[in-house]
Amino acid sequence: MNKTQNITLSLPKDLLQKIKHIAIDKQTSVSGLLTQVLEEIVKKEDLYEKARLHHINILESGFDLGTEGKISLDRDDLHER
């Protein structure tokens, strides 16, 4: 079971009124609406971090380019005119 903790949040009155209307339209409370939005932010951050670590791992392990570590071309071959 998830434990919850209350927080105090200060918002401009006009923003709070708009948030209340959005919450009503979505048939939830302001607290429920904010919880959904914050959960989505955390989920996106977690996915980003997972992808970042995955790609760092790929970069660190390197790529097999079929050269067996040997360069067969020299600079002149690469820049032939």
Order of alpha helices (4+ residues) and beta strands (2+ residues): alpha-alpha-alpha
